Amino acid sequence: MRNAQDRSHAIWKKSHYCEGDGGECLEWAPAHVPTDTVPIRDSKAPGRTPLRIPPETWSAFVTDVKDTAQRAG
């Protein structure tokens, strides 16, 4: 089993709210969510070290983005 902090083989997903031209995108590695952190990164800088946040914080962020999109849409 790989170390939970090993992101070298992570499969990154782009946000559904990403602009169509590939700019300003947030990516996350869903396979790592059951661990102690959720890795997120800027798609324009994939070589940088990902930001790791607690799963509860990630969940609250995603909920807020969805709610905001629904109100705007």
N, C-alpha and C positions, 0 to 999 in steps of 0.2 A: 504494500500500500504506500502511495506517495505521501510525503509530508503535506499537511494541510496548507502550509505556506508556499509550497512549490507551485508556481504559476507557469512554469516553462511549457507545459503541455495543455494549458487552459484553452478552451474553445470560447471565443468571445462573441457576444451577440450585441447588435446595435439596438438602441432604443427605437421603439415604434414611432416615436415623436421626432426622429431625426429628419433633418431637411433632406429633400430629394437629391440635392446636388452633392451630398456627402460631407457638407460642412458641419460645424457645430454638433457633433454626435457624441453621445455617451455610450460606452460599451461596458458590459459586465460579463462575468464568467459564472453562469448559473450552476455549473457542476460543483462549484466551491461553496455554494450557499449553505449547505448543512454544517459547514465548519464555523469557526468562531468569528469569521469576517467575510464580507462580500467585497471582492475586488472590482473596482470600477476604474475606467481610464478614458482619456480623450482619444477619439479615433485618429486625430491628426498627429498624435504623439504616441504611437503604440510601443515604442521602445522605452519609454519612461516607466519608472516603477509605479504600479497601480496604487491608487488610494484604496485603503482597506477600511471599511466601516462596519459597525455592528449590524447584524441582520435586522434588528428592530428599527434602526435608523433608516436602513434601505427600504424596508416595508413602508414606513411612514412617508418617505420621500416619494415612492411610487404611487401610493394612494393619493397624495397631494397633487402630483402631476396629472393623474387621471381625472381627479375632481376638477382641477383647473381647466383641463381640455374640454370636459363636458360642459362646463359653464360658458366657455368661450365659443363652443361649437354649435 
